[in-house]
Amino acid sequence: MLPDLERKLHRILINYPMHRLGRMPDIKLLEHMIGRQKEDIMQALQSLEGKGYIQWRIKPDTASIVVIKDEEDSSPFSTIKQGSGSDYWTFLLGALS
């Protein structure tokens, strides 16, 4: 599971281009959206790149970021099958016991 900052950043990088004609947000906008400083965001971006979630060719420019993975692999709820709503609650209650 990704740390909180990386998870938030990853979700923004996945969803933002859908609403903004395919453009990635710049560093200033990421600072505003996440509420963290540039250094923290740059470290999180490098970590996401190292873990294989994004590809980042031109480092200072966020426009060159390409999202490779669009979801986390290690989610405990990823094994839930889509079916009736009771499947989710049955799994959740079993995991909490």
N, C-alpha and C positions, 0 to 999 in steps of 0.2 A: 504494500500500500504506500502511496506517495505521501510525503509530508504535506501539511496543510498549504503552505505557500506554493509548492509545486503543483498540487492538485488544483488550486484556484487558477493558477496561471495556465495550466493545461486546458481547463474548461473554457477559459476566455479565448485561448488560441483556437480552440475547436469551433466555438459558437460565434465569435465576433465577425469573421469574414462572411458568414451567411447573411448578415444584415447590412454589411457595408461594402457590397459589390466586390467581394473577394480580397479586400485589403486587410492586412494585419495591423493591429494597433501599434502606435509608436511607443517608445519608452515613457514619455511624459504621460500619455494616456494610461499606460499600465500602472504607473506610479499612482495616478489619481484613482483608478478603479480598484486597485489592491490595497492602497494605503501604506505601501512600503517604499523604501528608498531605492534608487537606481542600482546600487551595489548589490542589494539583496535580490532584486529581480534578475540582474545579470548572472548571479551565482545560480539561481533557480533555473534559468534558461540553459546554462551550461550543464547543470545536473540532468535536466530533461533530455538534453542532447546525448549525454553520456549513457543514459538508460535506454536510449533508442525510441523515445516518444516523439522527438522532433528532429528535423535536419535543419541546420543553420549555417549557411555558406558564408555570408558576409556578416561578420560578427557585430559590428556596432549597429547595423541596420536590421530592424525587426521585419521589414518587408520581405526579406529573403527566407523567412522561417516557413518550413513546410511540415505539417503535422503528419507523422507516420502512423502512430497508433492513436485511435480515437477513444479508447477506454482502457481502464486498468485491468490487468490480468488476474490479480490476486484478490479480487473482491469476494468475500464469503457468500454473497448473495448472487453471484454470477451463475451458480449451479441451479437456481430456481427455474423451473420450466414455466413457460407462459401457458397458463390454463385458467382455471377458475381462481377467484380471489382467495379462496381458502388455502391454496397451495402455499402462498406467501406466508400466511399466518401460521400454518402448520410447521413450515420450515423454521420460521422465526422463533416460535415457542419451543421447538425442539433444540434449537441452538442456544437458547437462554437457559435451558434446564441443566 
